[in-house]
């Protein structure tokens, strides 16, 4: 009787422990292969004119970049203004007293590719010469290819 009770209690616990062990080992193996392999690719598309949304998009983009993601940022509509060299947001955001365009510049300084949508300049009062140094004008075929790449995660703000 004791051995049958022991078996009924022990076997499920042993099975659970083995399953958890395999799961942890699998997760560690996956993390090792991610760290050893190519950098994760991320494309961040920002269209919002909201200061807080633009700020959060830049904070998350910067964080992904710091975590090793190969980052591409596409600025469209009102968010395209962030790419203009003399653009200044109305106010800075708490708690770090940062502006989205300042964060964008930091992201660019650390190697991210930043572009404005192909429709941005023709539909604004700006010219290509008004863009921050390092900002390009997106080419739809290249952007579409990047968005379709199964290794690229696309985020939209």
C-alpha positions, 0 to 999 in steps of 0.5 A: 500500500505504501509503495502504491501511494508513493508511486502515485505521488512520486511519478507525477512530481518526477514527470513535472520536474523532468518537464520543467528541466527540459523547458529550462534547458531548451530556453537556455539553448535558445538564448545561447543560439540567439546570442551566438547568432545574428542580431535580431532585426527590428523595424519601428514605424512612427506616425503619431504626432503625440509627444508621449507616443513618439517619446515611448517609441524612441525609448523602446527603440533605444532599449531594443538597440541596447539589447542588441537589435539591428534597428531601422526606424521609419518616420512618417506623417507628423512623426517625420518632423523628428527627422528635421535637423532644427525641429524641437518638440514643445516640451521634454518628457519626464522623468528623464527630461528628454525629447524624442528627437534627442533620443532619436539622435542617440539611436542614430549615433549608435548605428540605427538606420533612420528614414522618412517615408517617401511621401513625407517630403513631397507633402511637407514644407521641407526638402531633403537638405532639411533632414538631420545628417544620416536620415535618408528618404525611404525607398518603398521596395526596400522598406517592403522587403524589410517588412516582409523579412520573417527575421524582422519584427515590425512595430508601429507607433 
